[in-house]
Amino acid sequence: MVRTEDILSTIRMIHEENFDVRTVTMGISLLGCSSDDVKTLCERIRSRIYERARKLQSACEALEVKYGVPIVHRRIAVTPISIVAAGHGQDGFVSVAHTLDDVAHELGIDLIGGYTALVHKGMTKDDETLIRSLPDALSETERVCASVNAASTASGINMDAVLLVSEMLLKVAERTADRNGFGCAKFVIFANAPEDNPFMAGAFNGVGEADCVINVGVSGPGVVKGAIERAKEMKPKLTLNDIAEVIKTTAFRLTRIGELIGREIAQAVEAKFGIVDLSLAPTPKVGDSVGEILQAMGIEKVGAPGSTAALALLTDAVKKGGLFASSAVGGLSGAFIPVAEDSCLSQAAAMGSLTIEKIEAMTSVSSVGLDMIAIPGDVDAETIAALIADELAIGVVNHKTTAVRVIPVKGKRAGEKVSFGGLFGDTVVMEIRNAGCSKEFVRHGGRIPAPLTSLRN
């Protein structure tokens, strides 16, 4: 049982270290909303979401006042729309996207995810329709986030889907060129996508989830950094084992807070409590950076040798601390390294110490993958597909979730600065080496088979 006294004590201790509940995400099942008529389908979707989420904003505000912990985002994740809107054409899918956007705006919801297709073993006609509708859906809406699960350890990588997504990404970038391709920041392609992830752009309510569920994403890079720095002051000859223990203890406390808030919100909105996702998700604010944690651990420049090992230690300790604190830890839970959203990582990319190749290596031990990376706008679809395939392969072979959120910026070259605003941050356009050299491989199409290890009983 979580004791309120412990939570309040922890909150007071970390008050000035940028701890927050990054997101409270309500998962809503739209199964049962289907209709042969698009207008009726959209009305049912709007009615279902409004009825379920109408109390979410006020419940979050009440908990912020009660515990003094900021809840940065209120979000909704719905059943994959490729399933809900099956049978309708591209215009119908886009109408659904507008409906999601409108109801999110009406409810004061920051982002709404679930404009999603699950194509890891093959694409249905409806899956393909959703993917082809991405340029319209993402450029014409403000709050809608989309995702595609194109690979899994059990099935391998669907390269036909990966290439189609890459072609659509370039169209999204073109349609939102006046915002530096920002539409692409609302889309992610996965391997092994979890059904209970509360973080955008990849959140959706899986078909195995409850009718209405609250998932909480807790984040506190600044808290972890501060704990490590205090420990080093008290014991200058700190070992890596000691650092791991400090991180585990801190993760334990943060998870307890997240679970308390999540359960109370679930009760207030009459939903089931799902999971706490303890992912150290940074913001552009100085002092709220995963990169700064690595520096506190002794990596002078992020991207230098040792960066992957340090990130592995951090991710492992966060997971262990969270699992000890709660039986409801889920989602991604680890450490995010979204370049544009992390001031330290963005600076490292600008200095050249952090390259895409090094980020890819680091994603083998972190949560998710190549995240919020700006790339030159003239990179071809096949090169983007190959970049995605490399990242998905890491997830498939290592039985973990990996993902790609890259943003082609039209008219920009490597080294030029771009800004996406707010929590999406600023960064430099990163160089894609050997662009155009993977076309034949990608154009083979088909599916990269599942690894032999996936066949074990």
C-alpha positions as CSV (number, residue, x, y, z in Angstrom):
1,M,0.0,0.0,0.0
2,V,1.4,3.4,-0.9
3,R,1.6,5.7,2.1
4,T,0.7,9.4,1.5
5,E,3.3,10.5,4.0
6,D,6.1,8.9,2.0
7,I,4.8,10.4,-1.3
8,L,4.6,13.9,0.2
9,S,8.0,13.6,1.7
10,T,9.4,12.6,-1.7
11,I,7.7,15.4,-3.4
12,R,9.2,17.9,-1.0
13,M,12.6,16.5,-1.5
14,I,12.5,16.7,-5.3
15,H,10.5,19.8,-5.7
16,E,13.1,21.8,-7.5
17,E,14.5,19.0,-9.8
18,N,11.9,19.1,-12.6
19,F,10.1,16.0,-11.5
20,D,6.7,15.7,-13.2
21,V,4.0,13.3,-14.3
22,R,4.8,13.7,-18.0
23,T,1.5,12.3,-19.2
24,V,-1.8,10.9,-18.0
25,T,-3.1,8.9,-21.0
26,M,-6.6,7.6,-21.1
27,G,-6.9,4.5,-23.3
28,I,-10.4,4.2,-24.8
29,S,-11.7,1.3,-26.8
30,L,-13.6,2.2,-30.0
31,L,-14.6,-1.3,-30.8
32,G,-18.3,-1.2,-31.3
33,C,-18.2,2.2,-33.0
34,S,-18.0,0.8,-36.4
35,S,-20.6,1.7,-39.0
36,D,-21.1,1.4,-42.8
37,D,-21.8,5.2,-42.8
38,V,-18.8,7.5,-42.2
39,K,-20.8,10.2,-40.6
40,T,-22.4,7.7,-38.1
41,L,-18.9,6.2,-37.4
42,C,-17.5,9.7,-36.6
43,E,-20.5,10.6,-34.4
44,R,-20.1,7.3,-32.5
45,I,-16.3,7.9,-32.0
46,R,-16.9,11.4,-30.8
47,S,-19.6,10.4,-28.4
48,R,-17.6,7.5,-27.0
49,I,-14.5,9.6,-26.4
50,Y,-16.4,12.6,-25.0
51,E,-18.3,10.4,-22.5
52,R,-15.2,8.6,-21.3
53,A,-12.8,11.5,-21.1
54,R,-15.0,14.5,-20.1
55,K,-13.8,14.3,-16.5
56,L,-10.1,13.8,-17.3
57,Q,-9.0,17.4,-17.3
58,S,-10.7,18.3,-14.0
59,A,-9.4,15.1,-12.3
60,C,-5.8,16.0,-13.4
61,E,-6.1,19.5,-12.1
62,A,-7.4,18.3,-8.8
63,L,-4.5,15.9,-8.3
64,E,-2.0,18.6,-9.2
65,V,-3.3,20.8,-6.4
66,K,-3.5,17.9,-4.0
67,Y,0.0,16.6,-4.4
68,G,1.8,19.6,-6.0
69,V,3.2,17.5,-8.8
70,P,2.8,19.0,-12.3
71,I,0.9,16.8,-14.8
72,V,2.4,18.1,-18.1
73,H,0.1,16.4,-20.6
74,R,-3.4,15.0,-20.7
75,R,-3.7,12.5,-23.6
76,I,-6.0,10.0,-25.1
77,A,-5.1,6.7,-27.0
78,V,-7.7,4.9,-29.0
79,T,-8.1,1.5,-30.7
80,P,-6.1,1.4,-33.9
81,I,-8.1,3.3,-36.5
82,S,-7.2,0.8,-39.3
83,I,-9.5,-1.6,-37.4
84,V,-12.2,0.9,-36.3
85,A,-12.6,2.5,-39.7
86,A,-12.2,-0.7,-41.7
87,G,-14.1,-0.7,-45.0
88,H,-14.0,3.1,-45.5
89,G,-11.8,4.7,-48.1
90,Q,-9.1,7.3,-47.7
91,D,-11.5,10.1,-47.3
92,G,-13.3,8.2,-44.6
93,F,-10.1,7.7,-42.7
94,V,-9.2,11.4,-42.9
95,S,-12.7,12.3,-41.6
96,V,-12.0,10.1,-38.6
97,A,-8.7,11.9,-38.0
98,H,-10.6,15.2,-38.0
99,T,-13.1,13.8,-35.6
100,L,-10.3,12.8,-33.2
101,D,-8.7,16.2,-33.5
102,D,-12.0,18.0,-32.9
103,V,-13.0,16.1,-29.8
104,A,-9.5,16.4,-28.3
105,H,-9.6,20.1,-28.8
106,E,-13.1,20.3,-27.2
107,L,-11.9,18.3,-24.1
108,G,-8.7,20.2,-23.7
109,I,-6.6,17.1,-24.5
110,D,-3.0,17.8,-25.7
111,L,-2.5,14.9,-28.1
112,I,-4.6,11.9,-29.2
113,G,-3.0,8.8,-30.5
114,G,-4.2,5.6,-32.2
115,Y,-4.3,6.7,-35.8
116,T,-2.5,3.4,-36.1
117,A,-2.0,0.3,-38.3
118,L,-0.5,-3.0,-37.1
119,V,1.3,-4.4,-40.2
120,H,4.2,-6.4,-38.8
121,K,3.3,-9.6,-40.7
122,G,1.3,-8.1,-43.6
123,M,-0.9,-5.2,-44.7
124,T,-4.7,-5.4,-45.2
125,K,-6.3,-3.0,-47.6
126,D,-7.4,-0.9,-44.7
127,D,-3.9,-0.8,-43.2
128,E,-2.6,0.5,-46.5
129,T,-5.4,3.0,-46.8
130,L,-4.5,4.4,-43.4
131,I,-0.8,4.7,-44.2
132,R,-1.6,6.4,-47.5
133,S,-3.8,8.8,-45.7
134,L,-1.0,10.0,-43.4
135,P,-0.1,13.1,-45.4
136,D,-3.7,14.4,-45.1
137,A,-4.3,13.2,-41.6
138,L,-1.1,14.6,-40.1
139,S,-1.0,17.9,-42.0
140,E,-4.7,18.8,-41.5
141,T,-4.9,18.1,-37.8
142,E,-3.2,19.6,-34.8
143,R,-3.4,17.0,-32.0
144,V,-3.6,13.6,-33.9
145,C,-0.7,11.3,-33.6
146,A,-0.1,8.3,-35.8
147,S,1.9,5.1,-35.6
148,V,2.6,1.9,-37.5
149,N,4.0,-1.3,-36.0
150,A,5.9,-2.8,-38.9
151,A,8.0,-5.4,-37.2
152,S,8.0,-7.9,-34.3
153,T,10.4,-10.5,-32.9
154,A,7.8,-13.2,-33.8
155,S,7.2,-12.1,-37.4
156,G,10.3,-10.1,-38.6
157,I,10.2,-6.9,-40.5
158,N,7.6,-6.0,-43.2
159,M,9.8,-4.1,-45.7
160,D,6.9,-3.3,-48.0
161,A,5.2,-1.4,-45.1
162,V,8.5,0.3,-44.2
163,L,9.0,1.6,-47.7
164,L,5.4,2.8,-48.0
165,V,5.7,4.6,-44.7
166,S,8.9,6.3,-45.8
167,E,7.3,7.5,-49.0
168,M,4.4,8.9,-47.0
169,L,6.8,10.6,-44.5
170,L,8.3,12.6,-47.3
171,K,4.8,13.7,-48.3
172,V,4.0,14.7,-44.7
173,A,7.2,16.7,-44.6
174,E,6.3,18.5,-47.8
175,R,2.8,19.2,-46.6
176,T,4.1,20.7,-43.4
177,A,7.2,22.3,-44.8
178,D,6.2,25.7,-43.4
179,R,6.6,24.2,-39.9
180,N,9.9,22.4,-40.6
181,G,8.1,19.2,-41.4
182,F,6.5,19.1,-38.0
183,G,3.8,16.7,-39.1
184,C,6.5,14.0,-39.0
185,A,7.0,14.6,-35.3
186,K,3.5,13.2,-34.8
187,F,4.4,9.9,-36.3
188,V,6.4,6.9,-35.2
189,I,7.1,3.5,-36.7
190,F,7.7,0.6,-34.3
191,A,9.1,-2.9,-33.8
192,N,7.3,-4.7,-30.9
193,A,5.0,-1.8,-30.1
194,P,3.5,-2.1,-26.6
195,E,-0.3,-1.8,-26.3
196,D,-0.2,0.2,-23.1
197,N,2.4,2.9,-23.9
198,P,1.2,6.3,-22.6
199,F,3.8,8.3,-24.6
200,M,3.2,10.0,-27.9
201,A,3.4,9.7,-30.8
202,G,3.2,6.0,-30.4
203,A,0.3,5.5,-27.9
204,F,-2.7,3.4,-28.9
205,N,-5.2,1.4,-26.9
206,G,-4.5,-2.2,-27.8
207,V,-7.3,-4.7,-28.6
208,G,-6.3,-6.6,-25.5
209,E,-6.7,-3.6,-23.2
210,A,-9.7,-2.7,-21.1
211,D,-12.6,-0.6,-22.3
212,C,-11.3,2.5,-20.6
213,V,-7.9,2.6,-18.8
214,I,-5.5,5.1,-17.3
215,N,-1.8,4.8,-18.0
216,V,0.7,7.2,-16.4
217,G,4.0,8.2,-17.8
218,V,6.4,9.4,-15.0
219,S,9.6,11.3,-15.8
220,G,12.3,12.9,-13.8
221,P,15.7,13.1,-15.4
222,G,16.6,16.1,-13.2
223,V,15.8,14.1,-10.1
224,V,18.1,11.2,-11.2
225,K,20.9,13.6,-12.1
226,G,20.5,15.4,-8.8
227,A,20.6,12.2,-6.8
228,I,23.8,11.0,-8.6
229,E,25.5,14.4,-8.0
230,R,24.6,14.4,-4.3
231,A,25.8,10.8,-3.9
232,K,29.1,11.8,-5.5
233,E,29.5,14.7,-3.1
234,M,29.0,12.4,-0.2
235,K,31.2,9.7,-1.5
236,P,33.7,11.0,-4.1
237,K,35.0,7.5,-5.0
238,L,31.6,6.2,-6.0
239,T,31.6,3.0,-8.0
240,L,29.3,2.2,-10.9
241,N,27.5,-0.3,-8.6
242,D,26.9,2.6,-6.2
243,I,25.5,4.8,-9.0
244,A,23.1,2.0,-10.1
245,E,21.8,1.7,-6.5
246,V,21.2,5.5,-6.4
247,I,19.2,5.3,-9.6
248,K,17.2,2.3,-8.5
249,T,16.3,4.0,-5.2
250,T,15.2,7.2,-7.1
251,A,13.2,5.2,-9.7
252,F,11.4,3.5,-6.8
253,R,10.3,6.8,-5.4
254,L,9.2,8.2,-8.7
255,T,7.2,5.1,-9.5
256,R,5.4,5.2,-6.2
257,I,4.3,8.7,-6.9
258,G,3.1,7.9,-10.4
259,E,1.1,4.9,-9.2
260,L,-0.6,6.9,-6.5
261,I,-1.6,9.6,-8.9
262,G,-2.6,7.1,-11.6
263,R,-4.9,5.1,-9.3
264,E,-6.6,8.2,-7.9
265,I,-7.2,9.6,-11.4
266,A,-8.6,6.3,-12.6
267,Q,-11.0,6.3,-9.6
268,A,-12.1,9.9,-10.3
269,V,-12.9,9.2,-14.0
270,E,-14.3,5.7,-13.4
271,A,-11.7,3.9,-15.4
272,K,-9.4,1.0,-14.7
273,F,-5.8,1.7,-13.7
274,G,-3.4,0.3,-16.2
275,I,0.3,0.9,-15.8
276,V,3.1,3.3,-14.7
277,D,5.6,3.8,-17.5
278,L,8.8,5.0,-15.8
279,S,10.5,6.4,-18.8
280,L,13.0,9.2,-18.3
281,A,11.6,11.5,-21.0
282,P,13.6,14.8,-21.2
283,T,12.4,18.2,-22.2
284,P,14.4,21.1,-23.8
285,K,14.7,22.7,-20.4
286,V,18.3,22.7,-19.0
287,G,18.4,20.3,-16.0
288,D,15.8,18.0,-17.4
289,S,18.0,16.0,-19.7
290,V,19.0,12.3,-20.0
291,G,22.2,13.5,-21.6
292,E,23.0,15.4,-18.4
293,I,22.6,12.2,-16.4
294,L,25.2,10.6,-18.6
295,Q,27.5,13.5,-17.9
296,A,26.9,13.2,-14.2
297,M,28.0,9.6,-14.5
298,G,31.3,10.7,-16.0
299,I,30.7,10.9,-19.8
300,E,32.1,14.4,-20.6
301,K,30.7,14.5,-24.1
302,V,27.6,12.5,-25.0
303,G,28.4,10.2,-27.9
304,A,32.0,9.5,-26.6
305,P,33.1,6.0,-25.9
306,G,31.3,4.7,-22.9
307,S,28.0,6.4,-23.7
308,T,26.2,3.2,-24.6
309,A,27.5,1.4,-21.5
310,A,26.4,4.3,-19.3
311,L,22.9,4.4,-20.9
312,A,22.7,0.6,-20.4
313,L,23.4,1.1,-16.7
314,L,20.8,3.9,-16.4
315,T,18.1,2.0,-18.3
316,D,18.6,-1.2,-16.3
317,A,18.6,0.5,-12.9
318,V,15.4,2.5,-13.8
319,K,13.6,-0.7,-14.8
320,K,14.7,-2.5,-11.6
321,G,13.8,0.3,-9.4
322,G,10.4,0.7,-11.0
323,L,9.6,-3.0,-10.9
324,F,10.4,-3.2,-7.2
325,A,8.1,-0.3,-6.5
326,S,5.0,-1.6,-8.4
327,S,3.6,-4.6,-10.1
328,A,2.0,-2.3,-12.6
329,V,5.1,-1.1,-14.4
330,G,4.6,-1.3,-18.2
331,G,4.7,0.6,-21.4
332,L,8.3,1.3,-22.4
333,S,10.0,2.2,-19.0
334,G,13.6,3.1,-19.4
335,A,15.4,6.2,-20.8
336,F,14.4,8.1,-23.9
337,I,17.0,9.9,-26.1
338,P,14.9,12.2,-28.3
339,V,17.5,14.5,-29.8
340,A,15.4,17.6,-30.4
341,E,13.7,17.3,-27.0
342,D,16.9,17.0,-24.9
343,S,19.0,20.1,-24.7
344,C,22.2,18.2,-23.9
345,L,21.7,15.7,-26.8
346,S,20.9,18.5,-29.2
347,Q,24.0,20.3,-28.2
348,A,26.1,17.1,-28.6
349,A,24.6,16.7,-32.1
350,A,25.5,20.2,-33.0
351,M,29.1,19.7,-31.8
352,G,29.4,16.5,-33.8
353,S,30.1,14.3,-30.8
354,L,26.8,12.6,-31.3
355,T,26.1,11.0,-34.7
356,I,23.2,9.0,-36.0
357,E,25.4,5.9,-36.0
358,K,26.2,6.4,-32.3
359,I,22.5,7.1,-31.4
360,E,21.6,3.8,-33.2
361,A,24.2,2.0,-31.1
362,M,22.7,3.6,-27.9
363,T,19.2,2.6,-28.8
364,S,20.2,-1.1,-28.4
365,V,20.0,-0.5,-24.7
366,S,17.6,2.4,-24.3
367,S,13.8,2.8,-24.6
368,V,12.5,3.3,-28.1
369,G,15.1,4.3,-30.7
370,L,15.9,7.0,-33.3
371,D,13.7,9.7,-31.9
372,M,13.1,13.4,-32.9
373,I,15.9,13.4,-35.3
374,A,15.9,16.1,-38.1
375,I,17.4,14.9,-41.4
376,P,18.0,16.7,-44.7
377,G,14.8,17.2,-46.7
378,D,16.4,15.8,-49.9
379,V,17.0,12.3,-48.5
380,D,15.3,9.7,-50.6
381,A,12.5,7.4,-49.4
382,E,14.7,4.3,-49.8
383,T,17.4,5.7,-47.6
384,I,14.8,6.6,-44.9
385,A,13.4,3.0,-45.2
386,A,16.9,1.5,-44.8
387,L,17.5,3.7,-41.7
388,I,14.1,2.6,-40.3
389,A,14.9,-1.1,-41.1
390,D,18.3,-0.9,-39.2
391,E,16.5,0.4,-36.1
392,L,13.7,-2.1,-36.3
393,A,16.2,-4.9,-36.7
394,I,17.7,-4.0,-33.3
395,G,14.3,-4.4,-31.7
396,V,13.4,-7.7,-33.5
397,V,16.7,-9.4,-32.7
398,N,16.9,-8.2,-29.1
399,H,13.2,-8.8,-28.2
400,K,12.7,-5.1,-27.3
401,T,10.7,-2.2,-28.5
402,T,12.5,0.1,-30.9
403,A,11.1,2.9,-33.0
404,V,11.9,5.7,-35.4
405,R,10.7,9.3,-35.5
406,V,12.7,11.2,-38.1
407,I,11.7,14.5,-39.6
408,P,12.8,15.4,-43.1
409,V,13.1,19.2,-43.2
410,K,12.6,20.5,-46.7
411,G,15.2,23.0,-47.8
412,K,17.6,22.2,-45.0
413,R,21.0,20.6,-45.1
414,A,23.1,18.8,-42.4
415,G,24.3,21.3,-39.8
416,E,21.5,23.8,-40.2
417,K,19.4,24.6,-37.1
418,V,15.6,23.9,-36.9
419,S,13.0,24.6,-34.2
420,F,9.8,22.7,-33.6
421,G,8.7,24.7,-30.6
422,G,7.6,24.0,-27.0
423,L,8.4,20.5,-25.7
424,F,9.5,19.4,-29.2
425,G,12.6,21.5,-28.9
426,D,15.3,22.6,-31.2
427,T,18.1,20.7,-33.0
428,V,20.4,20.6,-36.0
429,V,19.8,18.7,-39.1
430,M,21.9,15.5,-38.8
431,E,23.9,14.1,-41.6
432,I,22.8,10.9,-43.3
433,R,26.0,9.2,-44.5
434,N,25.9,7.2,-47.7
435,A,22.5,8.3,-48.7
436,G,21.2,6.6,-51.8
437,C,23.3,3.5,-51.4
438,S,20.6,1.1,-50.1
439,K,18.0,1.4,-52.9
440,E,18.4,-2.1,-54.4
441,F,18.2,-3.7,-50.9
442,V,15.0,-1.9,-50.0
443,R,13.4,-2.3,-53.3
444,H,13.5,-6.1,-53.0
445,G,10.5,-5.8,-50.7
446,G,9.0,-8.7,-48.9
447,R,9.7,-9.5,-45.3
448,I,12.9,-9.9,-43.3
449,P,12.3,-13.2,-41.5
450,A,12.0,-13.5,-37.8
451,P,15.2,-14.5,-35.9
452,L,15.6,-18.1,-34.9
453,T,15.4,-17.2,-31.2
454,S,11.7,-16.2,-31.7
455,L,10.9,-19.8,-32.4
456,R,11.9,-21.0,-28.9
457,N,9.1,-22.4,-26.7
